[in-house]
Amino acid sequence: MNSLKGKVVIITGAASERGMGRATALKMASEGANVIVSDKLKNDDVGPVQDVVDQILSEGGSAFGLGLDVTNDIDIKNLVDQVLTKYGRIDVLFNNAGVPAGVGDFLNLDERDWRLAFDVHVFGMVKLIKAVLPHMIEQGGGVIVNNASTAGLAGLAQFSGYGASKFAVVGLTKHLAAEYGSHSIRINCVCPGMIDTAMSDIEVSGFMKDHNVDRETAIKELSMLVPLGKYGDPAEVADAVVFLASDKSKYITGIALPVAGGMSAGL
Ligand SMILES: NC(=O)c1ccc[n+]([C@@H]2O[C@H](COP(=O)([O-])OP(=O)(O)OC[C@H]3O[C@@H](n4cnc5c(N)ncnc54)[C@H](O)[C@@H]3O)[C@@H](O)[C@H]2O)c1
């Protein structure tokens, strides 16, 4: 339970109640990390972020939380300043924040959909990575894990904007891994498939509407797309992120790891 003992870890998009960011924050804290729980605040309400921090503290872990919109340069500078002031280093960055943007019939997607998908998934990551890399270089190493998607590995109807942005995340991961390996910085991404979170609820609701079925039937039918026959649990993605963040993967960089119950088996 100590694979991240003493590591200073930043996680974006970490407050969503059933999200992968939260699941990863809890798991990393249980592995001994000092976790910086961040998320975009709704109406300046820091409550959801604080909930995650409180849960970690109540389980004997170490964490602090703050609001961070990954598209906002001031938020990013504030985050990095606060983390460096408190801990003096940044060991791991998990770029997890995401939005269900760029999803739907390609002809109905407007420029705003495309821009939102790229602003959050691609430019948000670029900004955060640019902010932490100089410190990782100076301290002699670090780890970055990006949350991409199986939609960033293969084409999928109705996912053009979202999927194109996730292909960019996979590409960014590989190029930066090649560029910064010489600084002992490892950069990988996870590619979740169908994971049971608030984001995938949108897909389930769409299926219910399109096929006029109840939620249980929709989940059953959608699960048939997965070789392992079920939606993934956010904690199962968190396990993969912990592995990539820890020394257990110390000779692994530049990979896009599907965590998808076999959905990528045919690729
Ligand atoms: N759920 C799935 O099936 C699935 C599959 C593949 C990839 N993903 C990816 O996994 C990641 C986590 O998604 P999730 O399924 O846990 O969904 P989620 O909706 O539970 O979590 C997404 C989080 O990102 C945050 N966020 C959105 N915009 C932000 C911004 N501008 N700045 C900071 N935070 C922001 C949200 O507040 C939320 O906490 C996302 O990148 C998503 O694209 C999800």
The ligand as a MOL file (V3000), in Angstrom:
LIG
                    3D

  0  0  0     0  0            999 V3000
M  V30 BEGIN CTAB
M  V30 COUNTS 44 48 0 0 0
M  V30 BEGIN ATOM
M  V30 1 N -16.7520 7.6830 -18.6080 0
M  V30 2 C -16.2080 7.0880 -19.6480 0
M  V30 3 O -16.7430 6.0990 -20.1380 0
M  V30 4 C -14.9120 7.6110 -20.2290 0
M  V30 5 C -14.2910 6.8380 -21.1970 0
M  V30 6 C -13.0730 7.2460 -21.7250 0
M  V30 7 C -12.4690 8.3940 -21.2530 0
M  V30 8 N -13.0820 9.1480 -20.3120 0 CHG=1
M  V30 9 C -12.3560 10.3290 -19.8220 0
M  V30 10 O -12.0860 10.1500 -18.4410 0
M  V30 11 C -11.9130 11.4280 -17.8150 0
M  V30 12 C -12.7490 11.4670 -16.5480 0
M  V30 13 O -14.1240 11.4160 -16.9060 0
M  V30 14 P -15.2510 10.7090 -16.0220 0
M  V30 15 O -15.8840 9.6790 -16.8680 0
M  V30 16 O -14.7000 10.3470 -14.7040 0 CHG=-1
M  V30 17 O -16.3180 11.8770 -15.9760 0
M  V30 18 P -16.7840 12.9020 -14.8700 0
M  V30 19 O -17.7500 13.7880 -15.5580 0
M  V30 20 O -17.2000 12.1590 -13.6530 0
M  V30 21 O -15.4420 13.7000 -14.5350 0
M  V30 22 C -14.9330 14.7180 -15.3520 0
M  V30 23 C -14.3680 15.7800 -14.4380 0
M  V30 24 O -13.7320 16.7950 -15.2370 0
M  V30 25 C -14.0760 18.0360 -14.6710 0
M  V30 26 N -13.9220 19.1450 -15.6400 0
M  V30 27 C -14.6630 19.4270 -16.7210 0
M  V30 28 N -14.2170 20.5580 -17.3110 0
M  V30 29 C -13.1560 20.9800 -16.5730 0
M  V30 30 C -12.2780 22.0910 -16.6530 0
M  V30 31 N -12.3910 23.0060 -17.6260 0
M  V30 32 N -11.3040 22.2120 -15.7210 0
M  V30 33 C -11.1730 21.2950 -14.7220 0
M  V30 34 N -11.9940 20.2350 -14.5890 0
M  V30 35 C -12.9690 20.0830 -15.5070 0
M  V30 36 C -15.5190 17.8850 -14.2050 0
M  V30 37 O -15.8760 18.8830 -13.2720 0
M  V30 38 C -15.4700 16.4840 -13.6280 0
M  V30 39 O -15.0860 16.4780 -12.2610 0
M  V30 40 C -12.2920 12.4560 -18.8670 0
M  V30 41 O -11.1290 12.9950 -19.4500 0
M  V30 42 C -13.0720 11.6490 -19.8880 0
M  V30 43 O -13.0010 12.2390 -21.1650 0
M  V30 44 C -14.3080 8.7950 -19.8060 0
M  V30 END ATOM
M  V30 BEGIN BOND
M  V30 1 1 1 2
M  V30 2 2 2 3
M  V30 3 1 2 4
M  V30 4 1 4 5
M  V30 5 2 4 44
M  V30 6 2 5 6
M  V30 7 1 6 7
M  V30 8 2 7 8
M  V30 9 1 8 9
M  V30 10 1 8 44
M  V30 11 1 9 10
M  V30 12 1 9 42
M  V30 13 1 10 11
M  V30 14 1 11 12
M  V30 15 1 11 40
M  V30 16 1 12 13
M  V30 17 1 13 14
M  V30 18 2 14 15
M  V30 19 1 14 16
M  V30 20 1 14 17
M  V30 21 1 17 18
M  V30 22 2 18 19
M  V30 23 1 18 20
M  V30 24 1 18 21
M  V30 25 1 21 22
M  V30 26 1 22 23
M  V30 27 1 23 24
M  V30 28 1 23 38
M  V30 29 1 24 25
M  V30 30 1 25 26
M  V30 31 1 25 36
M  V30 32 1 26 27
M  V30 33 1 26 35
M  V30 34 2 27 28
M  V30 35 1 28 29
M  V30 36 1 29 30
M  V30 37 2 29 35
M  V30 38 1 30 31
M  V30 39 2 30 32
M  V30 40 1 32 33
M  V30 41 2 33 34
M  V30 42 1 34 35
M  V30 43 1 36 37
M  V30 44 1 36 38
M  V30 45 1 38 39
M  V30 46 1 40 41
M  V30 47 1 40 42
M  V30 48 1 42 43
M  V30 END BOND
M  V30 END CTAB
M  END
